[in-house]
Each structure stands twice: as C-alpha cells, then as structure tokens.
Amino acid sequence: MNYLIAVLQNRIEAEEAYSALEKEGLPLDKISILGRGYKSADEFGLIDPGLEAQKQSRLLAYWLIPFGFVAGYAFNLQTGIEVFEWAGSIGNHIIGGVFGAIAAAMGSFFVGGGVGLVFGGGDALPYRNRLNEGKYLIVVKGSESLTRQATRILRQFEPETIQGYVDPASI
C-alpha cells in the first residue's frame, strides 16, 4: 500500500484539492482530509509518539526489572554489603535485588520512554504538529499509479510539503 501526504495551508485549499482529485476520478474512499472539521490524526491512525514511548518503556521494563533484581541480588551476594543489619544476610541480598529492580525500572522508564518518544513516531509527529498549527493534510492511499496521479493533481495547489510512503507491511 502506498501513501501520499500533502500539507495544505488552510481548509479552502484542502477542499479545492479534494474536489480536484474527485473530478479526476480518484476513488473517494482512498482520499482523506485531516484537520479541524475533518478526521483527526488519531481517527486516521497516525501514531502518537507518547503512546509509542509508553509501549517501548513497558516492553523494556518486562525484560529489565527481573534482570535488575537478579543483578542486584548477585552484586550484594558477591560484595556482602549490609544495607540493614536487622535484615540478615539473605534479607540484604533480597534488598539488593529490590534496589537492582528499582534501578532497572528507572532505566526502562527513561531510556525506553525516551527512545520511544524520539524514534517511535517516525514522520507522524511533524504531521501532528502541522495539524496543531491549523493546517490540513490530504492523504491518498492506494496503488503506486494512484498516488502518482494524485501527486500530479496535488502539485498544482503548491502544498507546503508532499511526501510519498510505501507501507513495508504490504511488500
């Protein structure tokens, strides 16, 4: 599946571009307008980087917290550090494991969340920002020939940007 995304300055330009695509006989079920009064980024399915960061953080925590517990336990076992005298030897090892798990949870939150926020959104974040600025997106999805035809039509409206994408899942 190919996607073509054009960023237009205002609603009038977006509606004119949509009408031009309609006149040329492009199937209307393959064309979407995103912006105020039309579909939102969430309704269309643009990835929210914040949600992607949470997902990445949870995935990392799933692996790191048990590893952190084992590493903290092993560290305390090797060094013999007594964090609390009243806990005894085994208790201190377990406390070391808990501290290791806490450190791992913090690492998954900051690293996993940060990486998910920076890399998880791909190009979705700039498009979301454009929508927040009050601009409109015309999205055409379909075959390569359909997106080529739509590109030719949309160029006459001098969009701010026009970008084509190929969905790797459909290859």
Buried (B, 14 or more C-beta within 10 A) or exposed (E): BBBBBBBBBEBEBBBBBBEBBEEEEBEEEBBBBBBEEBBEBEEBEBBBBBEBBBBBBBEBBEEBBBEBBBBBBBBBBEEEEBEEEEEEEEBBBBBBBBBBBBBBBEBBBEBBBEBBBEEBBEEBBEBBEBBEEEBBBBBBBBEEEBBEBBBEBBEEBEBEEBBBBEEEEEE
